Amino acid sequence: MEKKEIIERIHTFLVDEFEVEADKIVPEANLKETLGLDSLDYIDLVVVIESNFAFKVKPEDFANITTFQDFCDYVVSRVNAKELV
């Protein structure tokens, strides 16, 4: 799966399922402060990631994810790692 396609899918489910305003979703947007995601949203986000991209998310993986770019980079790296296996 191409990086652009992954980012578009993430963008779409943030807007559709988490009601994030599309114009706020920029690479440097902070997931909590700018996009308004809280700890319950993070749990739902894990479920959405796992169902959309078919890999398991470890809670500790989120420790260093603060921005939309961090989040996209994480998903892209996990999808690419899965595809190499």
Phi and psi restraints in degrees (value plus and minus 20) as a CYANA .aco file:
   2 GLU   PHI     -94.0   -54.0
   2 GLU   PSI     129.6   169.6
   3 LYS   PHI     -77.4   -37.4
   3 LYS   PSI     -62.4   -22.4
   4 LYS   PHI     -80.9   -40.9
   4 LYS   PSI     -62.3   -22.3
   5 GLU   PHI     -84.7   -44.7
   5 GLU   PSI     -60.7   -20.7
   6 ILE   PHI     -81.8   -41.8
   6 ILE   PSI     -67.0   -27.0
   7 ILE   PHI     -82.6   -42.6
   7 ILE   PSI     -61.3   -21.3
   8 GLU   PHI     -82.9   -42.9
   8 GLU   PSI     -60.7   -20.7
   9 ARG   PHI     -85.2   -45.2
   9 ARG   PSI     -62.2   -22.2
  10 ILE   PHI     -82.2   -42.2
  10 ILE   PSI     -66.9   -26.9
  11 HIS   PHI     -76.7   -36.7
  11 HIS   PSI     -66.9   -26.9
  12 THR   PHI     -82.1   -42.1
  12 THR   PSI     -66.3   -26.3
  13 PHE   PHI     -94.1   -54.1
  13 PHE   PSI     -44.2    -4.2
  14 LEU   PHI     -86.5   -46.5
  14 LEU   PSI     -59.5   -19.5
  15 VAL   PHI     -92.8   -52.8
  15 VAL   PSI     -69.2   -29.2
  16 ASP   PHI     -94.0   -54.0
  16 ASP   PSI     -63.7   -23.7
  17 GLU   PHI    -118.7   -78.7
  17 GLU   PSI     -44.0    -4.0
  18 PHE   PHI    -133.8   -93.8
  18 PHE   PSI     -18.1    21.9
  19 GLU   PHI      34.4    74.4
  19 GLU   PSI      17.4    57.4
  20 VAL   PHI    -101.6   -61.6
  20 VAL   PSI     117.5   157.5
  21 GLU   PHI     -88.1   -48.1
  21 GLU   PSI     106.2   146.2
  22 ALA   PHI     -75.1   -35.1
  22 ALA   PSI     -57.5   -17.5
  23 ASP   PHI     -92.5   -52.5
  23 ASP   PSI     -33.0     7.0
  24 LYS   PHI    -104.8   -64.8
  24 LYS   PSI     -34.5     5.5
  25 ILE   PHI    -105.0   -65.0
  25 ILE   PSI      72.8   112.8
  26 VAL   PHI    -147.4  -107.4
  26 VAL   PSI     139.5   179.5
  27 PRO   PHI     -71.1   -31.1
  27 PRO   PSI     -60.7   -20.7
  28 GLU   PHI    -106.5   -66.5
  28 GLU   PSI     -18.8    21.2
  29 ALA   PHI     -84.1   -44.1
  29 ALA   PSI     108.0   148.0
  30 ASN   PHI     -95.2   -55.2
  30 ASN   PSI     110.3   150.3
  31 LEU   PHI     -80.2   -40.2
  31 LEU   PSI     -60.9   -20.9
  32 LYS   PHI    -102.2   -62.2
  32 LYS   PSI     -74.7   -34.7
  33 GLU   PHI     -95.2   -55.2
  33 GLU   PSI     -66.5   -26.5
  34 THR   PHI    -104.8   -64.8
  34 THR   PSI     -64.4   -24.4
  35 LEU   PHI    -111.4   -71.4
  35 LEU   PSI     -29.1    10.9
  36 GLY   PHI      54.5    94.5
  36 GLY   PSI       2.7    42.7
  37 LEU   PHI    -101.9   -61.9
  37 LEU   PSI     116.1   156.1
  38 ASP   PHI    -132.5   -92.5
  38 ASP   PSI    -194.9  -154.9
  39 SER   PHI     -82.1   -42.1
  39 SER   PSI     -54.5   -14.5
  40 LEU   PHI     -88.6   -48.6
  40 LEU   PSI     -57.0   -17.0
  41 ASP   PHI     -82.9   -42.9
  41 ASP   PSI     -56.4   -16.4
  42 TYR   PHI     -81.9   -41.9
  42 TYR   PSI     -59.4   -19.4
  43 ILE   PHI     -83.1   -43.1
  43 ILE   PSI     -67.0   -27.0
  44 ASP   PHI     -83.3   -43.3
  44 ASP   PSI     -56.5   -16.5
  45 LEU   PHI     -82.4   -42.4
  45 LEU   PSI     -60.2   -20.2
  46 VAL   PHI     -80.2   -40.2
  46 VAL   PSI     -64.8   -24.8
  47 VAL   PHI     -81.6   -41.6
  47 VAL   PSI     -64.4   -24.4
  48 VAL   PHI     -84.4   -44.4
  48 VAL   PSI     -62.6   -22.6
  49 ILE   PHI     -81.0   -41.0
  49 ILE   PSI     -69.2   -29.2
  50 GLU   PHI     -81.8   -41.8
  50 GLU   PSI     -58.8   -18.8
  51 SER   PHI     -97.5   -57.5
  51 SER   PSI     -51.9   -11.9
  52 ASN   PHI    -102.5   -62.5
  52 ASN   PSI     -51.6   -11.6
  53 PHE   PHI    -140.2  -100.2
  53 PHE   PSI     -19.1    20.9
  54 ALA   PHI      36.6    76.6
  54 ALA   PSI      27.2    67.2
  55 PHE   PHI    -163.7  -123.7
  55 PHE   PSI     135.9   175.9
  56 LYS   PHI    -106.3   -66.3
  56 LYS   PSI     117.0   157.0
  57 VAL   PHI    -120.8   -80.8
  57 VAL   PSI     111.8   151.8
  58 LYS   PHI    -114.6   -74.6
  58 LYS   PSI     116.9   156.9
  59 PRO   PHI     -73.2   -33.2
  59 PRO   PSI     -57.1   -17.1
  60 GLU   PHI     -87.6   -47.6
  60 GLU   PSI     -38.3     1.7
  61 ASP   PHI     -83.9   -43.9
  61 ASP   PSI     -47.0    -7.0
  62 PHE   PHI    -101.9   -61.9
  62 PHE   PSI     -27.2    12.8
  63 ALA   PHI     -77.5   -37.5
  63 ALA   PSI     -57.3   -17.3
  64 ASN   PHI    -124.9   -84.9
  64 ASN   PSI      -9.4    30.6
  65 ILE   PHI    -118.0   -78.0
  65 ILE   PSI      93.7   133.7
  66 THR   PHI    -142.9  -102.9
  66 THR   PSI     -48.8    -8.8
  67 THR   PHI    -133.2   -93.2
  67 THR   PSI     146.8   186.8
  68 PHE   PHI     -78.3   -38.3
  68 PHE   PSI     -60.7   -20.7
  69 GLN   PHI     -82.2   -42.2
  69 GLN   PSI     -65.1   -25.1
  70 ASP   PHI     -76.5   -36.5
  70 ASP   PSI     -64.6   -24.6
  71 PHE   PHI     -83.9   -43.9
  71 PHE   PSI     -66.6   -26.6
  72 CYS   PHI     -82.7   -42.7
  72 CYS   PSI     -64.0   -24.0
  73 ASP   PHI     -79.8   -39.8
  73 ASP   PSI     -61.6   -21.6
  74 TYR   PHI     -81.0   -41.0
  74 TYR   PSI     -70.8   -30.8
  75 VAL   PHI     -83.0   -43.0
  75 VAL   PSI     -64.8   -24.8
  76 VAL   PHI     -79.8   -39.8
  76 VAL   PSI     -64.9   -24.9
  77 SER   PHI     -85.3   -45.3
  77 SER   PSI     -59.0   -19.0
  78 ARG   PHI     -89.0   -49.0
  78 ARG   PSI     -61.1   -21.1
  79 VAL   PHI     -84.0   -44.0
  79 VAL   PSI     -64.6   -24.6
  80 ASN   PHI     -84.7   -44.7
  80 ASN   PSI     -59.9   -19.9
  81 ALA   PHI     -83.5   -43.5
  81 ALA   PSI     -60.0   -20.0
  82 LYS   PHI     -85.8   -45.8
  82 LYS   PSI     -59.1   -19.1
  83 GLU   PHI     -90.0   -50.0
  83 GLU   PSI     -44.1    -4.1
  84 LEU   PHI     -98.0   -58.0
  84 LEU   PSI     -38.7     1.3
